[in-house]
Amino acid sequence: MKTTLSQRISLRRLPSFTRRNAACLLSFLLPLAVMCGIFIINGVYPFGDESFMHSDMYHQYVPFLSEMQSKLKSGDSLFYSWNVGIGSNFLALYGYYMASPLNWLAALVPDQYLIEFMTWLVALKIGVCGFSFCFYLTRHFKTKSLILVPFAVLYALSGYLAAYNWNVMWLDCILLFPFIALGLEALVKEGKYKLYCVSLALCILSNYYISIMVCIFLVLYFLLQLFCSRLSLRQMGAAALRFGLFSLLAGGMAAVLLIPEYAALHLTDFSEFNFPDTLTFYFSFLDMLARHCVNVSVETGLDHWPNLYCGAAVFLLVPLYAANTRISLREKAAHIGILAFMLLSFSTNMLNFIWHGMNYPDSLPCRQSFLYIFLLLTLCAKAVLNIRYCSRKALGGSFCLSLGFVLLFEKLMADEEAYHTETFLLTALFLCLYGVFLYFYHSCCAKASSPTAEWDGPAPCAAEGSGTSPVSGPPHRAETGKRSVLRLLAVLMLTSVTVEAAVNTYTTSCSVTSRSSYLNNLDSYQTLVERTRERDGDFYRFEKTSRVTKNDGTLVGYPTASLFSSTSNGHVQDFYDKMGMSDSKVFYCFDGATPLSSALLGVRYVFSRSSNEDPALYTLIDQEGDIYLYECRYSLPLGFMVNAGSGFSSSPQGAEAGRDSAGESGSEGAPGQSGASLGAASMESAAEASPLDELLGDIDDTRTDPLERALDFEGTTPLDTQNSMVRALGLERNLFTSVGAFQEEDGATTITADVSGHYYAYIADNGVDTLKMESEAGSKTFTKLKYHYICDLGWHDAGDVISLTSQDSSSLQASAYRLNFDVMDEAVSILGAQTMTVDSYSSTHINGHIDVSRAGELILSVAYEPGWTILVDGKEVQPGLFDDTFISLSLTEGTHTIEMRYLPAGLIIGIIVSLICLAVFASVVLLECRRRRSFPAPETEAATENSPVSGITLSAGDSPAAGTSPDAKGSPTGNKGGIR
């Protein structure tokens, strides 16, 4: 017996669950299959030696999750980590980078497969993005038609995710947002709140940063719902009250992370809001519309371009949406108005600043553009579902208009690097395909005397809100033929969209890097660390002469002095800057360290790939494979005393001591600033602190000693600043002696070593980013000098000529210095005369003791955070600050015990707020359940039996499909004008 095309494509033979949820399942499987296919083609492990690590995933996410994995497996505290920079609030790091609940599964993964866990988790989450958007569309439009699947595929494989799919910490918010939007619609129109409140709370917990943009958009989307729903003023007021209440409850339930995160971010360079003074436009609307084309290069740098691709069909469907007589003018104006506003936000500096949490993004522009894509695809899906209400003239006009736009873009954008000839050819090709599909699709729908009944498979022209088929008995031959054509069109359209999205993702995304290179020598580092800890049980830090990332401490598992994180302490960055070490708004790095700065930071051991490090500074003590471990000749323990004398104040800790000290040495402070003015400034600062700042434990340090004032001196170069520091210790000679640097005619700078020694150079020119050194001792290249760090030129014998050149400058200006070892010996001898012995330590505790023979300040190379509690001799004391960065304690003569405990600031308050909000939410749910039992509502049709996603809903009561719209008026399509 022959089978017809309709029977071959039919889904009736599939299990009922699969049949009911075919659209959502396909929307999950197709993007997942595309991502897996791209990974396989690119040779991602285990199909090759490549890994899907790009940008921050390479430098941050893998190292940080490695540290979290280690903590979960060992049972260590998640509150603090010594392996994150010089020590950092790990809960804040978790809240910013790793708060996705799925990351806890890393505890079940072998250490060597952590990269693969993250890689394939990305593919899984992208599949879930498709599922969640299709789930939203089926409930929003009340149809389970497979015509919705292409839009879900485009959401999951959009240009936004092509640019940022490696950004695993954002993906949870993107996959959760369709649930949030669905919950908001139910909140406004049906008074249902559970889905909205729970999904928004999960979104905020998963990544509070992207949730800022989600919340801004939700305000716009809420206003859109009110505008389109035709509710009475009383109903609008009730909806606004529900929206405010359950939004606050969602945020409150996430307070356990939000409040500690605020306390931590208060110490970063992102805590200050510098709203732009002038309005600036980055590009035109036409420029942004061109970003919707296929195969446009994604933007992840600083050029502000939004990543807006979500299918070539949008050029055709937006005009169709505008021309559709079924859709009310009110709804069209609201939706297109919000889309235009978001385009304006991408192009305007002030709006861009607000969308990104009152800060400009450090690369990765327009991080809210997935919300624009969500709304645009929803609008396009409605245009297709209501295509029967468009005339052929409107269809032809929309096609010509869309093709004309593409040809115009090809003419105007020919010189832009992001656009290639194939970009416009591919876009035009797919537009022609979709034009043909929509023509036949429109013809089939127009021939129907009534809306096509929904069936077991794709019902492309099913009207929104259509229910079960009203037709009983076997279909007529003509109807069967029409369905066969529609099914074929649906399959071809879905195939075309999937191919288009896959091609765009493959050509613009999913770059790979060598897995073996990333993990090379990782075992050697870990072995050396373990052997060192067996030999030396004290507290100390390791560093590297060359590193894979700035977060190698978390990748390998050792205390370090480098960190790349948006939660890094801004005061530490300032200290590194003064000392001539590499730093920026989001990182601080050991590059540029001198023996003095290394000693102050407690760096005792250095890894190197060379066996020829300067023996005057380093002693080779161990080797594993190609990695050599050196012990630093100059090192200080975690705590060291700065004694009274040599210009230091021995007055007790407090504001008066700080003012007296500043007054005695006013000539070394800021010009014209007396001790009284310093104290007044401190009091003013304290008065300006917000109540929440005081609650979180911020302190204003008013003590100033000569060593701090030397740091504030900021000489011509950081090496001059370090000279001032050793003079503040009472030494009369400079630590670094200036050496003549002469500029040659070819633009190079030459330095002649007058005596044998260790030489350094500093380049102050902002235009120089790369420097090459050549001499008889060898050659060396320095990169990223835009961060202004000291260049370690190494050991040079007397008479060596050192040549410094840079392709960035034709007249290189450099300052050169030689280290005086005798002065360094004296400086370390002074600082190391009285040191603290660490008796025991863990992630959140340090116990030690110190014998003080001369009163003074105990400086700890621990960055101050308000979560630290410090006890001296069993009594809690308020710590001071060294250079506003490190913890310092005033100690008198005698033996003292020091105990330090850490608990993230705001955690207790956050837990209390979260518990209260959870209790309020649970109470509302219980009261509602009790009321329902007391006053049972009449049964309504469309229970979960008719739901296109039955069995997958979070709560049957939260489904907008349960029941009809208040303004449906008996129509099978529900709300004719407004969006459902």
N, C-alpha and C positions, 0 to 999 in steps of 0.2 A: 504494500500500500504506500503510495507516494505521500510525502509530507510537504505541506505548503511552507513558504517562507515565514508566514505568520506563526506556524506551529514550531518551526525550528528556533525562532527567536523567543518564543513564549517561555515565561518563567514558571508556568503552572506546575511543572514537574519538580520544582525545587521544594525543599521543606518549607512549611508555612512561616517559620520564623525568618528564614532567609528571604522569602518572597515579600514579607511585610516590610523588611528592613533593607531591601535590595539597594535602594538609593544611597543610604548611609554607609552600607558596607562597601559598595563600589567607590564611594567618595573617600573611604579610608584606604582601600587596597590600591587604587590607581596611583595616588601620590607616593605611597610607600613603595610600590613596584618601580616607579620612575627613579626614586632616590636610590634604591638598592641597585637598579640597573646601572646608574651613573657611577656608583661606588665600585661596582664590579668592572666596568669599562676602564675606570681610572686606576685600577689595581690596588684599591684600598684593602688592607689586611682583613681577612686571610687570603684574599685573591691577588695579593702582591705585597710589595714592601712599602707601599704608600700609606699615609694616614690623612684623615680628613681633619687637619688642624690648620686653622687660618686665623691670623691676627690675634685677638685676645684669647681665643681658645688655646692657641699655642703657648702664649706667654702667661696667661692667668688661670683659665678655667681648669686645665689639666693639673697644673701644680697645686692649686687650691683644693680641688677635689681629692687629690692625692693625700693632702694633709688631713682632710676630713675623713677620708677612708681609714687612714692610720689611727685617728682618734677613735673612730667607731669600733675598730677591731681591738684596740688596746683598752677601751673603756676610759680613755683620757677625757678631760673636761673640754667642752666646746666653748668655754668662756674666753680663753686666752691661749695664745701660742707664742713661744719664743722663736719658732721657725719662720714666722711672718715678719720680715724686716728685723729691727732690733727688739721686737716684741710688740704684739698688737692685739687689740680686742678681736678675738676670733668670732664672737657672736655677731659683731657688726659686719665682718667679712662674709659670714654665712648669710646674713640677711640680705646683703647686696648681691652676692654671686651664686650662692648654693642653696637657696631656700626652697627650691622645688622639692616636694615630697619624694619624687622618684630618685633623687640623689642619694637617699638613704639606702637604696638597693646596692650602692657601691660597696657596702659592708659584706655583701655576698659574692663579690667579684674578686678573683685573684689579682694581686697587685700588678702583674705584668700585662693584664688585659684591661686596664682601666681606660686606656685610649679607645679601645674597641667598644667598651660599654658606652662611652659618651657618643661615639660615632653612630652606632646603630640606634641609640636612644634618640638622636636627632632625626633619623629616618622615621622612627616610630611616631615621634611627636608631630612631624609634618603630616603623616597619615592621619593622626587624630585631628589636626587642623581641618583637613578636608571633611572628616566625619562631623565635627562640631558645627561647621558652617552649613553642611547639608541638613543636619538635625534642626538647625535654626530655620532654614528655608522651608522644610516640610511643615514645621509648626506655624511659621509665619504666614505661609500661603495656604496651609491646610490641604496639601496635596502631596502624594508620595510619588509623583511622576519622576521618572529618571531623567527628564529634561533638566532637572536641577543639578544633576551630577557634574556637568561641565563647569558650572559656576563654583562648585565646591573644589574641583580640581584646580581651577584658576586661583582661588583663595589660598590653597595650600602651596601652590607653586608660583606665587606672584613674584614680582620684581623685588618686593620688600624681603621676602624669604630667600630669594636668590642672592640678595646682598648680605643678609644677616642670618642665614640658616645655621651658621656655625655658632651663633650667639645663643648658646643653650639656655642662658638664664632668662631670656626674653620669651622663649617659645611657649611657656606655660600660660602667660598672659594672652598670647595670640590665640591659642586653642581654647582658652576659657571665655574669651570675649563674646563669641556668639551665644553662649549660655547666659551671660550677663545681660546682653541685649534682649534676649528672649524673656528673661525674668523681668526686665524693666517694662516691657510691653504688657506682660501679665499684671504687673504691679499697677500700671496706669489704668488698664482697661477692665481688669477683673478683680483687682484688689488682692491678688495673690503675691506673696512676698518671699516665700522660702527659697525658690531658685535664685532670685536676684541677690538676696542677702548672703546666702551660702557661697555662691559662685564669686561674688565680688570680694568676700573675705578671703577666699582661696587665692584669688588673683593678687590681692594686696600682700598676702603672706608669701606668695611665690616670688614676686619681684615688686617691691614698693615703688621703684623708679618708673617703670613702664605704667604702673597703676596710677601714677600722677596724671599721665596723659589720658588713660582710660577714664578717670574721674572727670576730667575737663570735658571730654567728649560726651560722657553720660549726661552732663548738664544740658548740652546742646541737643542730645537725642531725646531727653525728657521733654524739653520745650517743643521739639518737633512732634512728639507723640500728642502733647496737649493741643497743639495747633491743628493736627490732622484728625483728632478723635471726635471733635464736635461735642465735647462734654460741657455740661453746665458749669457755671462759676463755682457752685458748691462742690461739684464732683472734681473740678480742677483743684480746689483748695484741699480736698481730702487726698487727692493723688499727690499733691506737693508735700503734704504732711507725711504720707507714707514714704515718699521718696527720700525726704530728709531724715526721717527716723531710721529707716533700714539701711541707708547709706552710712549714717553715723554708727549704727550697730556693727555693720561690716568692718568699718575702720577700727572700731573699738575691739572687736574680736581679734584683730591683727596687732593690737597695741603691744603684745608681748614681744614683738620684733620692732615695731615702729618707734616706740619711745627709746629703747636702747640705741637704735640706729640714729635717731636724732642727736642723742648725746655724743655719739662717735663722730658723726658728720660735723658737729659743732667745732671739732678740732681740725677739720680739713680746710683746704683752701676754697672749698665750695660753699662754705658757710656764709660768705658775704654776698649780698645781692647788689650788683652794680647795673641797675637798669639803664639801657642805652639812652643817650641824650637826644639823638637824632634818628629820624625814621629813614631806613635804608631799604631799597628793593634790590634783591639779588638778580632776578631775571623776570622775563615777561610771562604772561599766561600762555602764549604760544610756545615758548620754550618748554614749559611744564607739560603741555599737551603732547609734545613730541616724545616725552619720556614714557608715554603709554605704548610706544611701538615695540615690536618684537626685536629681541637681540640688541637692545640698547645696553651699553656697558654700565654695570652697576657702579654707584658712587659710595665709597666708604671713607673718603678722605675729608678734606676741609672745604670743599667747593660748594657745599650747601644743597647740591642737587638731590631732589627726592627720588626715591625708587618707586615708580608708580605703575609699572607694567602689571596688567591683570587680564591680558588677552586682547588680541586685535579687534575682537568683536565689539568692544566698548565703543569704538568709533561709529559703529553702525547702530548699536542698540540705544545709546543715549538720545540721538535724534528721534528714534522710533518711540522711545518713552515720552518725549516731549510732544510728539504728534498723536499720541494715543488718546482717543476720545473717551475711553473707559475711565481714565485716570483724571481725577479732579484737578483743576487749576491750582487749588490751594495746596494739594499734595506735591504737585510738580514744583511749585515755587519754593516750598519748604525744603525739599530734598536737594534740588539743584542749588538753592541758596547756601545750604550748609557745605555742599561740595565746593562751591566757589569760595566760600570763606576759608575752607581748609587749604585750597590752592593758594589763596592769599597768605595764609599762615606760613606756608613753605617758603614764600618769596620775601617775607617781611621780617626784618630783624627783631622788631619788638614782639610780634606775635610768636615768632620762633623762640624767643627768650622765655616767654610765659609758658608755652607748651612743654618746654624741657625743664620745668621745675625752677624757673627763675635763674637759669644758668644757660650758657651756650654749650652745646655738646662739643667735646674734644674729639673731633672726627665723628664718623657714623651719623650723618645728618638725617634730619626729618624722621626721627624715631617713632613718630605717631602716624606715619603714612599708612600703616596697615588698617587703621580706622577709616581712612578715606577709601581704601580698597574695599573694605567691608560694605560700606554704604553704597559705593558705586556698583558693586556686583549685585547687591540686593535690588537696586534700581533696575539694572539690566535684566535680572531674572523676571521681574514684574513685567517688563516690556515684552519678553518672550511669551510669558503665560497669557498675556492679553493681546497677542498679536492679531487675533481675528478682528479687533476693533480698529485696526489700522487699514487704510486703503492701500491698493497697489501703488497708487501715485505717491503716497507717503513712504512706502517701502523703497520705491525707486529713487525718490528724492534723497532719502537717508543714505542709500548706497552711494549715490553720486557725490553727496556732501562728504561722506567719510573718505572716499577715494580721493576727492579733491584735497582734503586735509593732508593726506599722506603725500601726495605729489607736491603740495606746498612745503611740507616739512623737508622733503628731499632737496628742494631748491634752496631753502633758507638755512638748513643745518649741514650743508655739504662739507663745511670746513671744521665742524666740531669733531673732536677726537672720539667722543662717545658714540658717534653715529657712523655707520658704514653703509655702502651701497646695498649690501644684502639686508640691512635693517629695513629699508623701505620696500625692497623687493619682496621679502618674506611677509611683511605686514600687508602689502597689496595683494599678495597671493592668497593669504588666509582670509582677507576681507572678501575676495571674489568667491572663495569657497563658501563662506558663511552667507554671502548674498544669495547664492544658488540654493543653499539649504533652506534659508528663511523664505525664499520665494515659493518653493514647493510646500514647505510647512504651512505657510499662510494660505496657499491654495486649498490644501486638505482641510484646514480648519474652517475656511470660509464656506466650503461646500456643505459643511455640517449644518443641519437645520436647527440643531440645539447643541449645547456644549457636549463635547465628547465625553462619554462616560469613562470613569477610571477603571482600569483593569489590572491584571496581575503584572504587567510589564510596563514599559514606558508609555505614558499617555501624554505625549508632548503638548497637545493642545488642551489639556485639562484645565478648566478654569480654576482659579484659586478658590479654595473652599469647597470644591466638588467632593461629593461623598461617594458612596457606593453606586454601582451602576443601576440605573432605573430600568434598564432593558433586561428582560427575562427571555429565556429561550435562545436558540441558536441564532447567531447574527446572520444578516443577509449577505449574499455574495459580494455586493458592492461595499458593504461595511467592512467585510473581511479584507477585501483588497485595499481599502483605504488604510486600515490598521497595519497591513503589511508594509505599505509605503512609509507610514509614519514610523514604524519600528526601524525600518532600514535607514530612514533619515536620522533617527535618534542615534543609531549605532555609528553611522558615518560622522555625525556631528561630534559625538563623544570621542571618537577616534581622532578626529582632526584637532579638537581642543587638547587632548592628551599629548598628541605629537607636538603641537605648537608649544605647549608649556614645557614639555621635556626638552625640546630643542633649545628653548630660551634658557632653561636652568643649566643645561649641559654647557652651553657656550658662554654664559655669563657668571657661572657660580661653580661651587664644589672644587676649588683648587686644592691640590694635595701637596704634601711634603714628605720627605723620607722619614719613615718610622724608625728605622735602625739608627739614623743619624741623631734623632732626637733622644733615643734611649741609649746611645753609645756611651760606654763607660759608667753608666748609672750604677751597675753592680760594684765597680771599682770604688766609686765615691762612698757607697754605703759600707763597704768592707773597711775602708780607711777610717770612717767615722766610728764604726764599732770598735776597732782596735784602739783608736785614740781614747775613747771613753773608758775602756778597760784599764788603760794606763794612767789616765788623768781624769779624776772624778769631779773636778772643780767645775764652776760655771764659766764658760768662755764662748767665743763665737768663731765660726769658720768663714773664710771668704775665698774667692777665686780670682786668678789673674785673667781668665777668660771664662765666659759663662754661656750657657744655652739660653737662659732667660734671667730676668732680674729676680725671679722667684725660685731660684734653684734650691734655696733652703727648704721650701715646702716640697719640692719635687723629690729631693734626696732624703730630707729629714734631719736638718741640723740648724742650730741658731746661726743667724747670719746678720749682715748689715746692709742688705739691699732689699727693696720692695717696689713692686709696680702694682698699685691698687688705687682705686678711686677713694678708698677709705683711709689712705695713708695719712699720718699725722702731719699737718702743715707746719708745726713748729720744728719737727725733725727735718723737714725739707729746708726750712730757713737756716737751720744749723749747718746742714750739708752745704748750702750755698755759700755761707760765710767761710767755711773751711775749704772751699774750692773743689767740692765734690759734685758729681753729676746729679741734677735734680730737676724736677718740673712740678706742675700742679698735681700730677698723678703718680709720681715715683720719686724715690731717692736711691742712689746707687753708690757702691764703693769705688767706682772709677774716679780717679783724681785724689785718692787717699795718699797721705804722707805718713811717715812713721808716727808723728804726733797725733793726727786724727785717728789713725788706726788704733793707737794705744788708748786714747780716750773712749773709743767705742768698744773696747774689750775684745778686739780681734786677736786671737792667740795663734791660730793656724791658718795657713793659706794653701789652697790647691793650685797646682800648676801643671801644664803639659810639658814644661821645660825642666831639664835637669841642671840648668845654668843660671838660676836666679842669684841675685847679688848676695854673696855670703856675708857681707857686712850687715845685711838686714834680715836675712833668712837662713835658717839651719835646716838642711834636708834630714828628715827623721824617718820617712817611710815611703814606700812605693807599692802600687798595685796596678799591674798592667802598664798603661801609658800615662798614668796619673801619679804625680809626685806630691807628697805632703811636706810642707815646710813649717817650722815653728818660728814665729816672729821674734826677733831679738828684742824688740821694744813692745811690751804689752803690759796692760794694767788689769787688775781684777775687776769684778763687777762694781765694787765700791772702793773709793780712795779718798783720803782726807786732803783738804786744802786748809793748811794750818793758819792759825793767827800769826801775824808777822809777815814779813815780805810784802807789806802793803795790804794784807787781808784783815777784814774786820772780825773781831772775836766777840762782838756784842751779841746778846741773845736774839733769838729768832723773833721777828716781828716788824711791824711797820716802822717803829722808831729806829730800830737798828739799821734798817735800809736807808732811812733818811739821813742818819748820822754818817753812814759810810759814804753815801753819795755826796754829802756836803764836804767831807774831808778831802775827797778826791775829785772835786768838781771840775778841775781842769782836764781830767781824762774823760769826762762824760760829754754829753752834747753841749755845744757852745751856748753859754748863757742860761743853762738849765740848772737851777739850784736844787739842793736836796728837798727843800720845801715844795718846790714845784713838782718834783717827782712824786712826792707823797700825795699832793693834791691831784695829780693826774691819776694815780692809783685809786684814790677815793672816788673820783669822777667815773672811772671805769667800772668800779663796783656798783656805783649808783645806777649806771646805765644797764647793768645786767638784768635780764628778765627774770621773773620769779622762777620760771622753769629752769633757767641756767643755774640759779642758786640751788634749786632742788636737786639738780643733777650733779652738784658738787664742784662747779667751776671755782677756781681760786685765783686771786690776783696777788702775784708775788711782788713785794715791794723791796726785797733785799737786793742790793747790787754790790758785787765785789769787783776788784780790779780785773780778774780774769774775764768776767762777763763784759766789763767795759772795753776790754781789749777786743773781744769778739764784735762789739758794737762799733769799734773804731773803723773797721772796714777800710783797710789801706788801699793803696793803688792796685794791689793784687791780693788774692787770698794768702799768698805766701808772706806778704808784708803783715797781714793780720795775724798769722801764726808767730811771726817775729814779736809782735806786740804782746802776744799771750805769754811767751817765755820770759819776756821782760817783766810782765806782771808777776811772775813767779820769783822775781828778785835777781834774775840773771842779767848780766850787763852786755852780753854779746847776742847777736842775732842767730836764730836757728838756721836761717837760709841766707847765704851771701849772694848778693847780686853779681851776675857775670855779664860782661859786655856781649850784646848781640848786634851784629852788623848786617845791614841790608845790602845785598848785592844788586848789580845792575839787572840781572835776570829776574828779580823779584824775590829770590830766596833770601833766607836769613841764616847766617852762619854764626856758630858759637865755638870758640876755641877753649878747650878745657885747660885752664891755667895750672891746676893741680889735679891729681887723680881723685876721683870722688863720684858721688851719686848726684846726677843733675836732673833738674826739672825745668819745665817751660810753661808759660801761661799765655794764651792768646785772647786778647780782649775784643778783637774785631768780631762784631756780630755776623759779618758776612762769611766768615770762615767756618766750614763744617767738617772738612777733612784735612788732615795734616800728615805729611810723610816725613819721617826722620831717616837720614842716611849718615853713617859714619863708619870708621874703621871697626868699631865694635859690632856693627850690624845695622839692620834696618827695622823700622817699626812704623805702623800706620795707626793713626788715631782718627776715629770717626765720631760723628754727632757732637762736634765741638760747639754747636749752637747752645749746648747746655753749660758751657763755660766751666769746664773742669781742668784741673792741673794735669799736665802731660808728664808722665814719668819717663824720662829719657834713659834711665838706667845708669850703670857704672861706665865711666869713661876714664881712660888713662890720660895722664898729662900730655898735652900736645895734640890730642884727638880733635879733629875738626868736625863739628856736628852741623849738618845742613838740614834746614827745615823748609819745606816747600808745600804750597797748597794751590790746587787748581782753581780754588774759589777766590783767590786774590793775587793780583799782579805785584803788590807791594806789601808783603807780609810783615806785620809788626808783632814781635814776640819779646817777652821778658824772660830771662833765663836766670836760674839760681843753682847754687850748689849746697847740699846738706852739710852742716857742721856736726859731725858725730859727737864731738866732745860736749857740745851744748845739749844735744839730744840725750846723752847719758845723764847729764846733770838734771835736766827737766824731768825725766822718768824717775830719777832717784828721789827728787823732791816729792813728786806726786805719789810715788810708791812707798814712801817712808812709813805710812800708817794706812793699812788697807783692811777691808772687811773680809773675813773668812766665811765662805758660804758653807754652812753645815749640812743643809739639805734644801732641795728645791723641787718643785713640780710646775705644772702649767700655771697654777693660780696661787702658789705659795713660795716664799723664800724665807729661810731661817738662817741667820748668821750672827756673828759676834765680832767685836772689834775692841782692841785695847788702844785707848786714846791717851797719848802722852802730852799732847798740846791741843787745846781746844780749837775748834774750827768747824768747817763744813764737810760733811760726808756727802760726796757726789756719787750718785749711782747712775750707771749707764743704762737706765731704764726710763723710757719716755713717760712723762706724767700723763695719766688719764684719770678722770674723776672716779673711776672704779676702784682705785687703790686705797686700801686701809693700811696704815703703817703704825706699828707699835714699837716704841723704844723702851726697853726694860719693862715690858708688859703694859705700858700705858700708851694709849692712842695719841698721836701727835699730828698736827697739821704740817704737811711737808712744805718746803720751799721749792723754788724752781731755779735751776741753773740755766741761764740763757732762755728762760721761758720754755724749756724743753725737758730737761732731765730732773729727776727727783733729787733734792738735796735736804740734808738734815743737820741742824745745829747740835753738836755734841760737846759736852764738857769732858774734862780729863777723867779717866777711869775706864773700867770695862763695861761695855754696853752690849745688850742683846738687841738684835734687829729682827723684827718679824713683819713680813709683807703679805697681805691677802688681797686677792682680786675678785671682785664681783661686778659685772658690767653695770655701769650707771643706768638707772631707770628700769632695770629688769624687774625689780620687785613691784614698782608702780605699774609697769606694763602687764605683769601677771594679774595684778588686782583688777585693772581696768578690763582686761580680756575676760576674766572670770565673771565680772559684773555684767558685761555685755552678753556673754553666753547665757547667763542666768536670765537676763531680761528676754532674750530671744526665745529660750526654752519656755519661759512663762507665757509669752504670747502664743506660742504653738500649743501649749497645754490648754490655755484658756479657749483657744479656737476649737480644739478637739472637744472640750467639755461643752461648749455652746452647741456644737454640731450634734452631740449626743442628746442634748436637752431639746434642741429644736431642729430635728432632721429636715434637711432640704429635700424638695421633690426631686425624683430621679430625672436626670437629663440624658439625652441621647449623646452619642459620641463619647462613650467611656473609652478606656484604653483599648477596647476591642477593635475600634476603627482607627486607632492611632497608627501612623506609618512607622513608628518606632516603638511599638509596644514591647515592653520588657526591658527597655533600655532607659526609660525615663528616670530622672532623679526622684520624682514624686508625681504620681498621677494627678494630684490636686494642683500641681504647678503648671500643668500643660495648658497653653492657650487654646488647644484644640478641644479641650473638654468643655463642650457647650458652644453656643453660637454667640456672635457679637451682639451687644445690646442694640446695635443699629442695623442688624442683618435684615430685619423685616421679612423673614421667611425666604429670602433669597438663598439659593444654594451656594452662592459665592460670598456670602457674608457682607462685609463692608465694601460697598461699591466704590466709594471715593477714597477713603482713608486706607492707610497701610495696616495690615493685620500681622 
